[in-house]
Structure formats: structure tokens, C-alpha cells
Amino acid sequence: MDNKKFLGLNKFNKRAFVSIALLILFALLFFSAVAIQIIEINHRGSFAEHACTFIHVICGIIFTAIAIFHIVYNWKTLIRYIKG
């Protein structure tokens, strides 16, 4: 048996990639938001607050772009699901 076929490495799975990317970005958005709130209390205007805000904004932009791609890529499936 071919190892690539056994491991499922023949084809790049876009749906799995997008789903995992959205999950990771969502977690980063959540934790960066919490970090911003905690840092804001103790160190207002510090480099750490600016770095967390930068990470949060960049992750938010990427998350939005991938979410739009996810909706477009799965449009037919979503419509079928809504119609029942």
C-alpha cells in the first residue's frame, strides 16, 4: 500500500484547512482580546498593549477574509442545509 494514500496525503483538503484556520484564528482573537483587557488595567499604553492590539486586528482581518471564503466555498451546501 502506498504510504501517501494510507496517510491521506494525496489531496489537499481545503475544507479541513479553512475549518482549522478559523478555529485557530478564533482562539487567537479570544485570547488576544482577554490579554488586551488585562493589560489595559495594569499597563495602559504599554508596548504589550499595542502588540496585543496589533495581533488582534491582524487576526480579525484574516479571520474575516477566511470566513468569507468559507461561505463562498460552501454556498451550495449551506443553501441545501437551509432548505432542508
C-alpha positions in Angstrom: 0.0 0.0 0.0 1.2 3.5 -0.9 2.1 5.5 2.2 0.7 8.7 0.8 -2.6 7.0 0.1 -2.6 5.4 3.6 -1.9 8.7 5.3 -4.4 10.6 3.2 -1.7 12.9 1.8 -2.8 12.7 -1.9 -5.0 15.7 -1.9 -5.1 19.0 -0.1 -8.4 19.2 1.8 -9.5 22.9 1.6 -12.5 22.5 3.9 -10.4 21.0 6.6 -7.7 23.7 6.2 -10.3 26.5 6.3 -12.1 25.0 9.4 -8.9 24.6 11.3 -7.6 28.0 10.3 -10.9 29.6 11.5 -10.7 27.7 14.8 -7.1 28.8 15.4 -7.8 32.4 14.5 -11.0 32.4 16.7 -8.9 31.2 19.6 -6.2 33.9 18.9 -8.9 36.5 18.7 -10.4 35.4 22.0 -7.1 35.2 23.9 -5.7 38.5 22.5 -9.0 40.3 23.5 -8.6 38.9 27.0 -5.0 39.9 27.1 -5.8 43.4 25.9 -8.4 43.8 28.7 -6.0 42.5 31.4 -3.0 44.6 30.1 -5.2 47.7 29.8 -6.0 47.6 33.5 -2.3 47.4 34.7 -0.2 48.9 31.9 -2.2 51.4 29.9 -0.4 52.5 26.7 2.4 50.0 27.1 4.2 48.1 24.2 2.4 44.9 25.3 -1.0 46.5 24.9 -0.1 47.8 21.4 1.4 44.4 20.4 -1.8 42.5 21.6 -4.0 45.1 19.8 -1.9 44.7 16.6 -2.2 40.8 16.8 -5.9 41.1 17.5 -6.6 43.4 14.5 -4.5 41.3 12.0 -6.1 38.1 13.2 -9.5 39.7 12.8 -8.8 40.8 9.3 -7.6 37.3 8.3 -10.5 35.7 10.1 -13.0 37.8 8.2 -11.3 37.0 4.9 -11.2 33.3 5.5 -14.8 33.3 6.8 -16.0 34.9 3.6 -14.0 32.3 1.6 -15.6 29.6 3.7 -19.1 30.9 3.0 -18.4 31.3 -0.7 -16.8 27.9 -1.0 -19.6 26.1 0.9 -22.5 28.2 -0.6 -24.3 25.3 -2.2 -24.1 23.1 0.9 -25.3 26.0 3.1 -28.3 26.6 0.8 -29.2 22.9 0.8 -29.0 22.8 4.6 -31.2 25.8 4.9 -33.8 24.5 2.5 -33.9 21.2 4.4 
